[in-house]
Amino acid sequence: MTATRATDQPRFAPGTFAPAPGRGRIGRMLFTHARTEIGLTLRHGEQILLTLLIPVALLVGMSTLDVVPVSDDVQHRVDWVAPRILALAVMSSAFTGQAIALGFDRRYGVLKRLAATALPRWLLVAGKLVAALAVVTVQAVVLGAIAIALGWSPTASGIGAAVLLLVVGTISFGALGVLLGGALRAEAVLALANIVWFVLLLAGGIVVAPDTLPGFLGALVSYLPSAALADGLNDALAHGTLTWTPVAVLVVWAAAATALATRTTKLT
């Protein structure tokens, strides 16, 4: 009679350990990571100032005061201002906010520790983008409600096109944020991200439309992601049309930033 080897029987009965060890499902990990990123963003005072309070202040100020030139064919200033402030909100949360958060995550070793878990690196980035989309959704609802209270009347037929542009714009600016936040020191990221935000706000096609700038400069600015998103949202919400050129510009920026970020992003 052959003796039974110890390896023939399981050492522990099934169900001994709960939860079962091993990597979780991709969808659950993405949801958990995105939820954590959203919570961190909403609890951060500087992020709230950048992503919501400043856009609200600019929306009210630019809609009620004659401080910037607007197109002659608009009935109310807010009709021209609101789409551009939505573009600014996307840039604030997806680019500036994400870049600064990633830079300091690297500085304090958070990213390195997350990379040592079962989370794939691509999911770390995907979680941040999902969180940015959630924040952009909140921004769009709040800013849209305030703009409507100020007299804004967006074209209903352009809502779908505007949603597409907001999603593509968030991905594009999110990729640029990862590119910046993943390559430089946290202090440099903080300074440069805010400088870029101010430059794009004032000269990137948001406050001043590209068609009001001198010929060559206007053509150059129109290919910046800020101008592309602002002009695309204006066409969608003011005229109900989806212009594919801004979408293509945003996609090219997203692809280029993603390709560079995969080569330059560091964990520490």
ZIJOPE-V974586 format. One record per residue. N is the residue number from 0. RES is the residue in three letters. SS is DSSP state (H for helix, E for strand, C for the rest). PSI is psi in whole degrees, 0 to 359 (NA if undefined). OMEGA is omega in whole degrees, 0 to 359 (none if undefined). Layout:
N|RES|SS|PSI|OMEGA, N|RES|SS|PSI|OMEGA
//
This chain:
0|MET|C|127|184, 1|THR|C|132|180, 2|ALA|C|143|179, 3|THR|C|126|179, 4|ARG|C|152|181, 5|ALA|H|331|182, 6|THR|H|348|180, 7|ASP|H|341|182, 8|GLN|C|142|177, 9|PRO|C|142|182, 10|ARG|C|323|180, 11|PHE|C|142|179, 12|ALA|C|146|178, 13|PRO|C|139|180, 14|GLY|C|3|180, 15|THR|C|320|182, 16|PHE|C|134|178, 17|ALA|C|128|357, 18|PRO|C|162|182, 19|ALA|C|136|179, 20|PRO|C|155|180, 21|GLY|C|168|182, 22|ARG|C|140|179, 23|GLY|C|178|179, 24|ARG|C|147|183, 25|ILE|H|314|181, 26|GLY|H|319|180, 27|ARG|H|319|178, 28|MET|H|319|179, 29|LEU|H|316|180, 30|PHE|H|315|182, 31|THR|H|316|180, 32|HIS|H|316|180, 33|ALA|H|320|179, 34|ARG|H|320|178, 35|THR|H|316|180, 36|GLU|H|321|179, 37|ILE|H|315|179, 38|GLY|H|318|179, 39|LEU|H|321|180, 40|THR|H|315|184, 41|LEU|H|339|179, 42|ARG|C|357|184, 43|HIS|C|115|184, 44|GLY|H|317|180, 45|GLU|H|322|179, 46|GLN|H|319|178, 47|ILE|H|319|178, 48|LEU|H|315|184, 49|LEU|H|318|189, 50|THR|H|340|185, 51|LEU|H|308|187, 52|LEU|H|316|179, 53|ILE|H|313|175, 54|PRO|H|321|178, 55|VAL|H|315|179, 56|ALA|H|318|179, 57|LEU|H|322|178, 58|LEU|H|312|181, 59|VAL|H|315|182, 60|GLY|H|313|182, 61|MET|H|337|180, 62|SER|H|333|184, 63|THR|H|341|181, 64|LEU|C|144|180, 65|ASP|C|74|184, 66|VAL|C|339|178, 67|VAL|C|149|178, 68|PRO|C|142|177, 69|VAL|C|168|180, 70|SER|C|147|183, 71|ASP|C|340|186, 72|ASP|C|4|180, 73|VAL|C|141|181, 74|GLN|C|319|179, 75|HIS|C|144|181, 76|ARG|H|323|183, 77|VAL|H|334|178, 78|ASP|H|329|178, 79|TRP|H|325|186, 80|VAL|H|317|189, 81|ALA|H|311|179, 82|PRO|H|326|182, 83|ARG|H|327|176, 84|ILE|H|327|174, 85|LEU|H|319|176, 86|ALA|H|320|177, 87|LEU|H|321|179, 88|ALA|H|318|178, 89|VAL|H|315|180, 90|MET|H|321|182, 91|SER|H|313|185, 92|SER|H|315|187, 93|ALA|H|326|182, 94|PHE|H|291|187, 95|THR|H|310|181, 96|GLY|H|314|181, 97|GLN|H|321|180, 98|ALA|H|313|181, 99|ILE|H|317|180, 100|ALA|H|317|180, 101|LEU|H|320|179, 102|GLY|H|317|180, 103|PHE|H|332|172, 104|ASP|H|321|177, 105|ARG|H|319|183, 106|ARG|H|318|184, 107|TYR|C|7|175, 108|GLY|C|8|181, 109|VAL|H|316|182, 110|LEU|H|321|179, 111|LYS|H|319|180, 112|ARG|H|322|176, 113|LEU|H|323|179, 114|ALA|H|337|179, 115|ALA|C|353|178, 116|THR|C|191|180, 117|ALA|C|357|180, 118|LEU|C|121|173, 119|PRO|C|155|182, 120|ARG|H|322|181, 121|TRP|H|330|180, 122|LEU|H|331|174, 123|LEU|H|316|179, 124|VAL|H|318|181, 125|ALA|H|321|178, 126|GLY|H|320|178, 127|LYS|H|322|179, 128|LEU|H|320|177, 129|VAL|H|319|177, 130|ALA|H|319|178, 131|ALA|H|320|177, 132|LEU|H|320|178, 133|ALA|H|317|179, 134|VAL|H|320|178, 135|VAL|H|323|178, 136|THR|H|315|178, 137|VAL|H|316|179, 138|GLN|H|315|182, 139|ALA|H|320|180, 140|VAL|H|312|182, 141|VAL|H|311|181, 142|LEU|H|321|178, 143|GLY|H|318|179, 144|ALA|H|318|179, 145|ILE|H|319|180, 146|ALA|H|320|178, 147|ILE|H|321|177, 148|ALA|H|333|178, 149|LEU|C|359|177, 150|GLY|C|8|181, 151|TRP|C|137|178, 152|SER|C|82|181, 153|PRO|C|152|178, 154|THR|C|122|185, 155|ALA|H|325|182, 156|SER|H|347|181, 157|GLY|H|3|182, 158|ILE|H|317|179, 159|GLY|H|316|178, 160|ALA|H|322|179, 161|ALA|H|321|178, 162|VAL|H|316|178, 163|LEU|H|315|180, 164|LEU|H|321|179, 165|LEU|H|320|179, 166|VAL|H|311|180, 167|VAL|H|321|178, 168|GLY|H|321|178, 169|THR|H|318|178, 170|ILE|H|317|181, 171|SER|H|309|180, 172|PHE|H|328|176, 173|GLY|H|319|177, 174|ALA|H|320|177, 175|LEU|H|323|177, 176|GLY|H|319|177, 177|VAL|H|321|178, 178|LEU|H|315|181, 179|LEU|H|311|185, 180|GLY|H|339|183, 181|GLY|C|358|186, 182|ALA|C|332|187, 183|LEU|C|168|175, 184|ARG|C|155|185, 185|ALA|H|317|181, 186|GLU|H|319|178, 187|ALA|H|321|178, 188|VAL|H|315|180, 189|LEU|H|314|181, 190|ALA|H|311|185, 191|LEU|H|322|180, 192|ALA|H|320|179, 193|ASN|H|324|177, 194|ILE|H|314|179, 195|VAL|H|321|179, 196|TRP|H|313|181, 197|PHE|H|319|180, 198|VAL|H|314|180, 199|LEU|H|327|177, 200|LEU|H|313|187, 201|LEU|H|325|186, 202|ALA|H|12|183, 203|GLY|C|19|176, 204|GLY|C|13|179, 205|ILE|C|295|179, 206|VAL|C|319|179, 207|VAL|C|121|181, 208|ALA|C|145|181, 209|PRO|H|328|183, 210|ASP|H|353|176, 211|THR|H|355|179, 212|LEU|C|161|176, 213|PRO|C|153|190, 214|GLY|H|294|185, 215|PHE|H|318|181, 216|LEU|H|319|178, 217|GLY|H|319|179, 218|ALA|H|322|180, 219|LEU|H|315|181, 220|VAL|H|327|182, 221|SER|C|342|179, 222|TYR|C|7|171, 223|LEU|C|149|181, 224|PRO|H|328|179, 225|SER|H|313|180, 226|ALA|H|320|180, 227|ALA|H|315|180, 228|LEU|H|317|181, 229|ALA|H|314|180, 230|ASP|H|321|179, 231|GLY|H|317|178, 232|LEU|H|324|178, 233|ASN|H|316|178, 234|ASP|H|320|183, 235|ALA|H|313|188, 236|LEU|H|338|179, 237|ALA|H|327|185, 238|HIS|H|353|179, 239|GLY|C|24|182, 240|THR|C|147|175, 241|LEU|C|112|177, 242|THR|C|124|188, 243|TRP|H|341|179, 244|THR|H|312|176, 245|PRO|H|322|178, 246|VAL|H|315|180, 247|ALA|H|320|178, 248|VAL|H|315|180, 249|LEU|H|320|179, 250|VAL|H|318|179, 251|VAL|H|315|177, 252|TRP|H|319|180, 253|ALA|H|316|181, 254|ALA|H|317|181, 255|ALA|H|316|180, 256|ALA|H|321|179, 257|THR|H|317|180, 258|ALA|H|318|178, 259|LEU|H|322|183, 260|ALA|H|326|178, 261|THR|H|337|180, 262|ARG|H|334|190, 263|THR|H|344|184, 264|THR|C|131|179, 265|LYS|C|151|180, 266|LEU|C|335|181, 267|THR|C|NA|none
//
